[in-house]
């Protein structure tokens, strides 16, 4: 049985407001997460992330719908629903970023959930979960490096 939730957290040496902008602004997202990003970072806002060199061996574009935008502490969206389908719990995953000030830095927690509700064969869900679990490790390391190297 595929687990339903991936949880990761890192400590970033930057204020929460800076980290929030890096995870919500398209020109910032394309520096650490996807190769291209189009996003309206407000509740109900729509977006598309394109992955080419990061996280995949083939070009993939995923849709997303913003569920929560509470600067500088919380940002959540549902993503990867099929083109032409309304976003639901059965056809998408939910990603939530929470940001908490810790000393002079920010503790960033990422939670991705909804794997169990996907209407896919068990093997496909398990493989997808595993890829995302490893992917978040790589993306968060990239995010941390990008924020640290920014002027």
N, C-alpha and C positions, 0 to 999 in steps of 0.2 A: 504494500500500500504506500502510495506517495505521500510524503508529509505535505501539509497545507501551507506552512509559513517558513519563510527565510528571514532571519534577523541578523543584522550586522551592525556594528557601531565602531566608530573611530573618533579619536580626539584630533581636532584640527587647530593649529596655532593661528587662529584668526577670529575676529568677532563674529557673532551669529549673523549680523546684518550682511557681512561680506559673504559668508557661506551661503546664506539664503539667496543672494543674487546669483551666485555661481550655479546653484541648482535650479534656478527658475528663468534665467535670461538665456534666450536661444544662442547668442554669440558666445556665452560662457559654457553652456552645455556642450557645444561642439568642440570645446577644448579638452574635455575630460571624459565624456560619456559617448555620445553618438558622433558620427561624422558630419551630420547636418541636423538642424533642429528648426522647427517652426512651432511656435507655442504662444498662446494667449494665456498667461499664468494667473487667471482669475477663476473663481468657481464657475463651472459650466464651460470654461474656455476649451477650445479644441487645439490639437497639435498633431504633428507627425515627426517621428524621429527616424533618420536614415542611418543605417549601419553598413559600412563597406569594409574598411580596414580594421575597425574596432569590433571585437567580439564575434566576428563571423568570417567565413571564407567566401560568402556570396552577398550581394547587395540585398538588404532587407529593409523595408519601410514599415513602421508600425504606427497605428493611430493611437491617440490618447485623448482622454477627457479629464479635465481637472475637476477634482471633487472638493478640495479644500486649499485655501491660500491664506495663511495667517502669518504675515511677515512679523518678526523674523524667526518664528518658532515652529511652524508646521506647514507642510506642503504635501498634498496627496493627489494621485491620479489613478485612473484605470487605463490600462493599455493593452495593445495587441489584439483588439477585437477585429474580426474580418471586415474588409472593405464592404461598405453598403449595409452593415448590420449595426443597429443601435447597441451601445455598450451595455452589457448586462453582467451579472455575476457568473453566468454560465459560459460566457465567451471571452472573458478578459481577466487580467490579474490586477490587483490593487497594490500600488506602491505608495508608501507613506514615509516621508522624511520628518523626523522631529529633531529640533535643534535646542540644546540646553547649554547655557553659559557654564563653563567649568574653568575656574581660575581666569586666565587671560585668553583662553581658547574656547572652542565650541565642541561639545560632544554631539556628534551626528549619528543618529540611529536610522537605519533603513529597514523597513519591514515590507516584504513582498508576500502577498497572500492570495489565495484563491485557486491554488493548483488542484485541490481535491474536487472542486466544483466543475472543472473543465470537462466537457463532454468528449473526451478523447480516450483512446485505448490506454490501459494502465502503463504499458511499456513506454508509450510516447510521452505521457505525463511525467514518468520517472526520469526520463532522459532530459526533458525540458527543465524540470526542477534542478537536476544536477548541473546542467549548463548555466542556469541562472545563479545557482549558489556559487559556483566558481567565478562567474562573470561579475557578481557584486564585489568579490574580493579584489579583482583586477581593477574594476571601475573606481572603487573607493580609494585604492592606492593611487590611481591616476588623479583623482580629485584632490587628495591630500597633497600630492606633489605639485599640482597646478596651483593650488591656493598658496602654498608655501613659496613658490617661485614668483608669484605676482609681485609687481612693485608696490 
